[in-house]
């Protein structure tokens, strides 16, 4: 019960899609390049991931990656909610 991964392993994508629109966003201009190497600009959730990074809600999982297919545990979800 530690993780909250969907059947396809896309928990971070799903959580990003739910959490990001619920946040209050400061003025924001999308960057010209992707912040995370594993979230290219042509991915549908790219804009939300960039907003989360720009607002210091997430710094990714290390080594300039977001790890969108990793499981989301309760502690990670709580941090997202506290920062957002």
C-alpha positions in Angstrom: 0.0 0.0 0.0 3.0 2.3 -0.1 2.6 3.5 -3.7 -0.4 4.7 -5.6 0.5 3.6 -9.1 -2.1 3.1 -11.8 -2.1 -0.1 -13.8 0.0 1.4 -16.6 2.6 2.8 -14.1 1.8 6.4 -14.8 1.2 7.6 -11.2 3.2 10.8 -11.5 1.5 11.7 -14.8 -1.9 11.2 -13.2 -1.1 13.0 -10.1 0.4 15.9 -12.0 -2.8 16.2 -14.1 -4.9 16.3 -10.9 -2.7 18.4 -8.7 -1.3 21.0 -11.1 -4.6 22.6 -12.2 -5.7 22.9 -8.5 -2.7 25.1 -7.6 -2.7 28.9 -7.7 0.0 29.9 -10.2 2.2 33.0 -10.2 2.9 34.7 -13.5 4.6 32.2 -15.7 6.3 32.0 -19.1 7.0 28.5 -20.4 10.7 27.8 -20.9 12.2 27.4 -24.3 13.6 24.0 -23.3 12.4 21.2 -21.1 13.5 21.3 -17.5 13.6 17.5 -17.1 15.2 15.1 -19.6 12.5 12.5 -19.2 9.6 15.0 -19.9 10.1 16.2 -23.5 8.2 19.3 -24.7 5.9 17.2 -27.0 4.4 15.2 -24.0 0.9 16.2 -23.2 1.7 16.9 -19.5 4.8 18.9 -20.1 3.3 22.2 -19.4 2.0 21.1 -16.0 5.3 19.5 -15.0 7.1 22.8 -16.0 4.7 24.8 -13.9 5.3 22.6 -10.9 9.0 22.9 -11.3 8.9 26.7 -11.9 6.9 27.1 -8.7 9.3 25.0 -6.7 6.6 22.4 -5.9 8.9 19.7 -7.4 12.5 19.5 -8.2 12.0 16.1 -9.9 13.7 12.9 -8.8 17.3 13.8 -9.4 19.8 14.0 -12.2 17.5 16.4 -14.1 14.7 13.9 -14.3 11.1 14.0 -13.2 10.6 10.1 -13.2 7.0 10.3 -14.5 6.5 6.5 -14.4 7.7 6.1 -10.8 5.2 5.3 -8.0 4.0 8.1 -5.9 4.0 7.3 -2.2 2.0 9.1 0.5 4.9 11.2 1.7 5.7 12.5 -1.8 2.0 13.3 -2.4 1.9 15.1 1.0 4.9 17.3 0.0 3.2 18.2 -3.3 0.0 19.2 -1.5 1.9 21.2 1.1 4.0 23.1 -1.4 1.1 23.7 -3.8 
